[in-house]
Amino acid sequence: MTRENTTNKASAIRNKWRHHPLSALVSCLVWLAALLTMGVLIFLVGFIVIKGVGNLSPDLFALEYNSDNVSLMPALINTLVITALSLVIAVPIGIFAAIFLVEYAKKGSKMVSLIRITAETLQGIPSIIYGLFGLLFFSTALKWGYSLLSGSMTLVIMILPLIIRTTEEALIGVPDAYREASFGLGAGKLRTIFKVVLPSAIPGILSGVVLATGRIVGETAALLYTAGSVARVPSSLLGSGRSLAVHMYVLSSEGLYMDQAYATAVILLVFVLVLNGISTLCARKISSATTGKE
């Protein structure tokens, strides 16, 4: 009887607020915000596509850059190298750091709170500050100069807090019942983490990796100070080279190759969409495999 009364009371409260004028106002604001966000996205994508697709040509994909073809291929290759190197270094460190914070660190300890505050603070630092740090430390102190390695290590520091926080939230979202069931079957701590917790948290972890990839691909200020803006593919990681975002910035700042800059923006947009699609597909495959095993 008590449960029935509670259910009826909750239903009455929902009906009351559903017909309240304030509820209608909040619903309108939510829909307005959603439509506005979608409108801005459609406008930006449409503007880039309209301006850039018509300017795509085979010359833009030549292996060597010169003032005649203004090729983006060297910048595209450099972007792939910087993205891969940054993720290879940052993702394992970020995931293991999050595992320590969630699974091993004492709950409510001052060290955990300090690490979380530090990570959140680092996410809000402007990228140009990271670029100046990378210039002073990696390029000057370590004598790496303007190089893909300097740029990649600077980006590792930039995306590491993002990966740690998103992975941490994904691990926290895994129900404790999964861990308890694994322990009940005789599995150890490490086996439970790698066989039960991490597979369940993969979609959330990949979401953080996607966000980190987007920040890497779209970064300009930090790479200008560390990787440089040379329009070629260097022979080693200690050579200088520009990314797609830097390439687009240089073309637009010169004012002579605006059509090619719009075309580069289209390629950059497609590059990000492809990476997001691959990550989403991987997350679904892993989730399906995990669900099937369960």
Number of C-alpha atoms within 10 A of each C-alpha: 6 7 8 9 10 11 12 12 12 12 11 12 11 12 11 11 12 13 10 11 10 11 13 13 10 11 13 12 12 12 11 12 12 11 12 12 12 12 12 11 12 12 12 12 15 12 13 18 18 14 19 20 17 12 17 17 13 8 15 20 16 15 15 16 20 11 7 8 15 19 24 27 22 24 26 23 19 23 25 15 17 28 21 15 19 25 22 12 15 25 22 14 16 25 21 14 19 25 20 14 21 18 16 10 13 12 12 8 10 10 13 16 13 11 15 18 11 12 18 15 11 17 16 10 11 12 19 16 13 21 25 19 17 28 26 16 17 22 22 15 11 12 13 21 24 26 25 29 24 32 34 28 18 26 28 24 17 25 26 25 25 22 29 28 21 21 30 25 17 23 25 16 13 16 11 11 9 14 17 13 13 19 14 10 8 11 16 12 13 11 13 18 18 11 13 19 24 19 19 22 20 20 22 19 25 21 19 22 24 20 15 25 20 18 18 26 21 17 18 23 18 27 32 24 25 34 33 21 20 20 22 22 23 17 9 10 21 18 19 25 30 32 36 27 23 26 26 23 19 18 18 16 12 9 11 11 16 17 18 26 26 24 25 29 23 21 20 19 16 12 18 17 13 12 14 19 13 13 17 16 13 15 20 14 13 16 17 12 12 15 11 8 7 7
